[in-house]
Amino acid sequence: MGGSVRFFKGHGTGNDFVILPDPDGGLELTPSMVAALCDRGRGIGADGVLRVVRSAKHPEAAGLAGEAEWFMDYWNSDGSIAEMCGNGVRVFARFLVAEGYTDEASFPIATRAGVVRAVVSADEVSVALPTPHVGAGSTATLGGLTFTGTSVDVGNPHLVCALPSGMLLRDLDLTHAPDYDRSVFPTGVNVEFVVRGGTEAAAFGHIAVDRRPGPDRGHIAVDSPPVEGREQGHIAVDSPPLSQPDRGHIAVDSPPPSQPERGHIAVDSPPPGQPDRGHIAVDRRGGEFGHIAVDKRPVPVGVDAHVAMRVYERGSGETLSCGSGAIAVAAVALRETGKETGVVAVDVLGGRLTIAFDGQTCVLTGPALLVATGETLHIG
């Protein structure tokens, strides 16, 4: 990327984006440049890039210029182009308002999937899209297991797969892409894995004192144990071995001066942007140690369905959230209730999104924040 380029960084429920203001379409993006920007080790780091360009100045959006002044030119982190990004368009809308590109609170935005309407408030951003099309069934394969799913078109392709009874979201290894039927999804697909609300949807946190393997470990687990792991789901405080007195117990005594992070229960402040979350750390010395995680997200009220999901996004890998994926999941969940209209709460790893269906459109709502700005020095 020749010369410096001003950028912003934003996210919607942890789904993060590099935002490039380019009103007159003078910036020539390439797949390699986008991939370099999104590289978390060598670039800025993001799930994708949002280029802010006037519809009239972009060849793919010129025909929509009469309906929407601004076009969301969205790229996945691998440099591929996508038709729609639900969280991306919400962050895009936040940017337009925050940086004075519009003085309206409700306005249209052009995307490759058509024109959508955004509504921006102080705490949340909503975007209205056409009701997605719930299609035929298909399957995804991950870790040797085959999951039955439902195809959903949200302007981009999705496959919504319910987990079998007894399996939790955290059991999934999404460091690898799920396999799918390429005859059904020739351009790729975003794959969502879903569990139903209540207890299952709260599986983002658990209580564990020591999760290292070995017969002398002791842990406190409040989640339901998986079928193949009966050692989980109980309270066990074993006596620690003499050689390792710090293991297998809960210590509330004063920590030794040389290791102030040990031997106490600390209540950490929740991370910025997620004031509803926090945890109690029993031992923070290393990743192999457990912690007491208390997810304080309230059980939603006034909704017709409540589900939780993890997602592997086409072109980006696993992300903390996917707005269009949440819409797809919500459409399937609502259909399973036998309703055509209603509200669905979808818990993602980065927070919660709500989707309201009125029979004609669906409205995706959740937080969308700008967190940083700067200039690129050398990318690619």
C-alpha positions in Angstrom: 0.0 0.0 0.0 1.9 3.0 -1.2 2.0 6.0 1.2 0.1 6.4 4.4 -3.7 5.7 4.5 -5.9 6.8 7.3 -7.9 4.0 8.9 -10.4 3.4 11.7 -10.9 0.3 13.8 -14.4 -0.8 14.9 -16.3 -3.9 16.0 -19.8 -5.2 16.5 -20.0 -7.8 19.4 -16.3 -8.6 18.8 -16.6 -8.9 15.0 -13.8 -6.4 14.1 -13.1 -4.4 11.0 -10.5 -2.0 9.5 -12.4 0.9 8.1 -10.9 2.8 5.2 -12.5 6.2 4.3 -12.4 6.6 0.5 -15.3 8.8 -0.5 -14.2 9.4 -4.1 -13.1 5.8 -4.8 -9.4 6.7 -5.3 -7.9 3.9 -3.2 -7.1 0.8 -5.3 -7.6 -2.1 -2.9 -6.2 -5.5 -3.8 -6.7 -8.9 -2.1 -3.1 -8.9 -0.9 -3.4 -5.5 0.6 -6.7 -6.5 2.4 -5.1 -9.7 3.8 -2.1 -7.7 5.0 -4.3 -5.1 6.8 -6.2 -7.9 8.5 -3.1 -9.9 9.5 -3.2 -9.9 13.3 0.6 -10.5 13.6 1.9 -8.2 10.9 -0.9 -5.8 10.1 -3.7 -4.0 12.0 -5.7 -7.1 12.5 -9.4 -7.6 11.7 -12.0 -10.0 10.4 -12.5 -7.8 7.3 -12.1 -4.4 5.7 -14.9 -1.9 5.2 -14.1 0.7 2.5 -16.4 3.7 2.7 -17.0 5.0 -0.8 -19.8 7.0 -2.4 -22.1 4.7 -4.4 -21.7 6.9 -7.5 -17.9 6.4 -7.4 -17.9 2.6 -7.3 -18.7 0.6 -10.4 -20.6 -2.1 -8.5 -22.8 0.4 -6.7 -23.3 3.2 -9.3 -26.8 1.8 -10.1 -27.8 2.2 -6.5 -26.6 5.8 -6.1 -30.1 7.1 -6.4 -31.2 5.0 -3.4 -28.1 5.3 -1.1 -25.3 7.8 -1.1 -22.8 5.4 0.6 -21.6 1.9 -0.5 -20.1 -0.6 1.9 -17.3 -2.2 -0.1 -16.7 -5.2 2.2 -13.7 -7.6 2.0 -13.1 -10.7 4.0 -9.8 -11.0 5.9 -8.3 -13.4 3.2 -8.8 -10.7 0.5 -12.0 -12.2 -1.0 -15.1 -10.1 -1.5 -18.4 -10.8 0.2 -22.0 -9.8 -0.6 -23.1 -8.9 2.9 -21.8 -8.5 6.4 -24.5 -7.8 9.1 -22.1 -6.6 11.8 -20.0 -4.9 9.2 -22.9 -2.7 7.9 -23.7 -1.8 11.5 -20.2 -0.7 12.2 -20.2 1.1 8.8 -23.3 3.0 9.9 -21.7 3.9 13.2 -18.7 5.3 11.3 -20.9 7.4 9.0 -22.6 9.1 11.9 -19.6 9.5 14.2 -17.4 11.0 11.5 -20.0 13.4 10.1 -20.6 11.7 6.7 -24.3 11.9 7.5 -26.4 14.0 10.0 -29.3 11.6 9.9 -30.0 8.8 12.5 -31.7 6.6 9.9 -30.4 6.2 6.4 -29.9 3.7 3.6 -26.6 1.9 2.8 -25.8 0.2 -0.5 -24.2 -3.3 -0.3 -23.5 -6.0 -2.9 -26.7 -7.7 -1.6 -28.8 -4.6 -2.2 -29.8 -1.5 -0.1 -30.4 -1.8 3.6 -31.5 0.8 6.1 -29.6 1.5 9.3 -30.8 3.2 12.5 -28.1 4.6 14.8 -28.6 5.3 18.5 -26.2 6.0 21.3 -25.9 2.4 22.5 -26.8 0.3 19.5 -27.1 0.2 15.8 -29.9 -1.6 14.0 -30.1 -2.6 10.3 -33.1 -3.7 8.4 -32.7 -6.4 5.7 -35.1 -8.5 3.7 -36.4 -11.6 5.4 -33.9 -14.3 4.7 -34.8 -17.3 2.6 -34.7 -20.6 4.5 -33.8 -23.3 2.1 -33.1 -27.0 1.9 -31.1 -29.2 4.2 -27.4 -30.0 3.8 -24.5 -31.2 6.0 -21.2 -30.0 7.4 -18.4 -32.2 8.6 -16.0 -31.2 11.4 -13.6 -33.3 13.4 -14.9 -36.5 11.9 -18.5 -35.7 12.8 -21.3 -34.9 10.3 -23.8 -32.2 11.3 -27.2 -31.9 9.7 -28.0 -28.3 8.8 -30.4 -25.9 7.0 -29.3 -23.6 4.2 -30.2 -19.9 4.6 -29.7 -17.1 2.1 -29.2 -13.7 3.9 -27.8 -12.1 0.8 -24.8 -14.4 1.4 -24.9 -18.2 2.0 -25.2 -19.8 5.4 -25.5 -23.3 6.7 -27.1 -23.5 10.2 -26.3 -26.8 12.0 -27.8 -27.7 15.4 -25.5 -29.6 17.8 -26.6 -33.1 18.9 -27.9 -33.5 22.4 -25.1 -33.7 24.9 -22.6 -31.7 22.8 -21.6 -28.2 23.8 -20.4 -25.3 21.6 -17.0 -25.4 23.4 -16.5 -29.0 22.2 -16.0 -27.8 18.6 -12.6 -27.3 17.1 -13.0 -24.4 14.7 -9.3 -23.9 14.0 -10.1 -25.8 10.9 -12.8 -25.1 8.3 -15.8 -27.4 8.3 -16.3 -29.3 5.1 -19.5 -28.9 3.1 -21.2 -29.9 -0.1 -19.7 -27.7 -2.8 -22.4 -28.6 -5.2 -24.9 -26.9 -2.9 -22.5 -24.0 -2.0 -20.3 -23.5 -5.1 -19.0 -20.1 -3.8 -18.4 -21.3 -0.2 -20.6 -20.9 2.9 -20.6 -19.5 6.4 -21.3 -22.4 8.8 -23.1 -21.7 12.1 -23.3 -24.3 15.0 -26.2 -23.8 17.3 -27.5 -24.8 20.7 -30.8 -23.8 22.2 -31.2 -21.2 24.9 -31.2 -21.3 28.6 -28.5 -23.5 30.1 -26.9 -24.4 26.8 -26.7 -20.8 25.7 -24.9 -19.9 28.9 -22.1 -22.3 28.1 -19.7 -19.4 27.5 -18.5 -19.6 31.1 -17.7 -22.3 33.6 -16.0 -22.8 36.9 -12.7 -24.7 37.0 -9.9 -24.6 39.6 -7.4 -26.7 37.7 -8.0 -28.1 34.3 -4.7 -29.8 33.7 -4.9 -33.5 32.9 -3.8 -36.0 35.6 -5.3 -38.0 38.5 -4.3 -35.4 41.1 -6.2 -32.6 39.6 -9.2 -31.1 41.3 -11.8 -28.8 39.8 -15.2 -27.3 40.3 -17.3 -27.6 37.2 -20.9 -26.4 37.1 -21.6 -27.2 33.5 -23.1 -30.4 32.4 -20.5 -33.1 31.7 -20.1 -34.4 28.2 -21.2 -38.0 27.6 -17.6 -39.1 27.1 -16.2 -37.1 30.1 -17.8 -38.2 33.3 -15.1 -36.6 35.3 -16.6 -33.3 34.6 -19.8 -31.8 36.0 -19.0 -32.4 39.7 -17.3 -30.8 42.6 -14.0 -32.4 43.5 -11.4 -30.8 45.8 -8.6 -33.3 46.0 -5.7 -33.0 48.4 -2.7 -31.6 46.5 0.4 -33.7 46.1 3.2 -32.8 48.5 5.5 -31.7 45.7 2.8 -29.3 44.4 0.9 -27.8 47.3 -0.6 -25.2 45.1 -2.6 -27.7 43.1 -6.0 -29.3 43.6 -7.4 -26.8 46.1 -8.9 -23.4 46.5 -6.7 -21.0 48.5 -8.1 -17.9 50.0 -5.2 -17.2 52.3 -2.9 -14.3 51.7 -0.7 -14.8 48.6 3.1 -15.1 49.1 5.0 -11.8 48.5 6.9 -13.2 45.6 3.7 -14.3 43.8 1.0 -11.8 44.4 -1.2 -13.2 41.7 -1.5 -16.5 43.5 -3.7 -17.7 46.3 -6.5 -15.2 46.2 -9.9 -14.7 44.6 -9.9 -11.6 42.4 -12.9 -10.0 40.8 -11.7 -8.4 37.6 -13.4 -5.5 35.9 -15.3 -6.5 32.8 -13.6 -5.8 29.4 -14.4 -2.5 27.7 -17.4 -2.7 25.5 -18.8 -5.7 27.4 -20.0 -4.3 30.8 -22.3 -7.2 31.3 -19.4 -9.7 31.6 -16.6 -10.4 34.1 -14.9 -13.2 35.9 -13.5 -14.3 39.2 -9.9 -15.6 38.8 -8.6 -18.2 41.3 -5.2 -18.5 39.7 -4.1 -16.4 36.8 -0.6 -17.8 36.3 -1.0 -19.6 33.1 -3.3 -20.8 30.4 -3.4 -24.3 31.7 -5.0 -23.1 34.9 -8.8 -22.6 35.1 -10.8 -19.7 36.3 -14.3 -19.0 37.5 -16.1 -17.4 34.7 -19.4 -15.8 35.5 -21.2 -14.6 32.4 -23.7 -12.1 33.7 -25.7 -11.7 30.5 -29.3 -11.8 31.6 -31.7 -14.4 30.3 -33.6 -12.5 27.6 -37.2 -11.6 28.2 -39.9 -10.9 25.6 -38.3 -13.1 22.9 -39.8 -16.0 21.0 -36.5 -18.0 20.9 -33.1 -17.9 22.5 -30.1 -19.7 21.0 -26.3 -19.5 21.1 -23.9 -20.0 18.2 -20.3 -20.3 17.0 -19.5 -19.6 13.4 -16.8 -20.3 10.9 -17.0 -17.5 8.3 -16.2 -18.0 4.7 -12.9 -16.1 4.0 -12.3 -15.2 7.7 -12.3 -18.3 9.8 -13.9 -18.4 13.3 -15.0 -15.0 14.5 -16.5 -13.8 17.8 -19.7 -12.8 16.0 -21.3 -12.8 12.6 -24.4 -10.6 12.1 -25.7 -12.3 8.9 -25.0 -15.6 10.6 -27.1 -14.6 13.6 -29.9 -13.7 11.2 -29.7 -17.1 9.6 -29.7 -18.8 12.9 -32.6 -16.7 14.1 -34.6 -17.5 11.0 -34.2 -21.2 11.6 -35.0 -20.9 15.3 -38.1 -18.9 14.7 -39.3 -21.3 12.0 -38.9 -24.2 14.5 -41.3 -22.4 16.9 -43.9 -22.4 14.1 -44.0 -18.6 13.9 -43.3 -16.3 11.0 -42.9 -13.2 13.1 -41.2 -12.6 16.4 -37.9 -11.8 18.1 -34.9 -14.1 18.6 -32.0 -13.5 20.9 -28.7 -15.0 19.6 -25.7 -15.2 22.0 -22.4 -15.1 20.2 -18.9 -15.4 21.7 -18.7 -11.6 21.7 -22.0 -10.7 23.2 -25.7 -10.8 22.2 -27.6 -9.8 19.1 -31.4 -9.6 18.7 -33.2 -10.1 15.4 -36.9 -9.1 15.0 -39.0 -10.5 12.1 -42.2 -8.8 10.9 -42.9 -11.0 7.9 -41.3 -8.7 5.4 -38.0 -7.6 6.9 -35.7 -8.6 9.7 -34.0 -6.1 12.0 -30.6 -6.9 13.4 -29.7 -5.0 16.6 -26.6 -4.9 18.8 -23.7 -2.7 19.9 -21.3 -1.3 17.3 -18.3 0.7 18.4 -15.3 2.6 16.9 -12.2 1.9 19.0 -9.2 3.4 17.2 -7.9 5.5 14.4 -4.5 6.0 12.8 -2.4 5.9 9.6 -0.8 2.9 7.9 3.0 3.1 7.5 3.8 0.0 5.6 1.3 -2.7 4.7 2.1 -5.7 2.4 
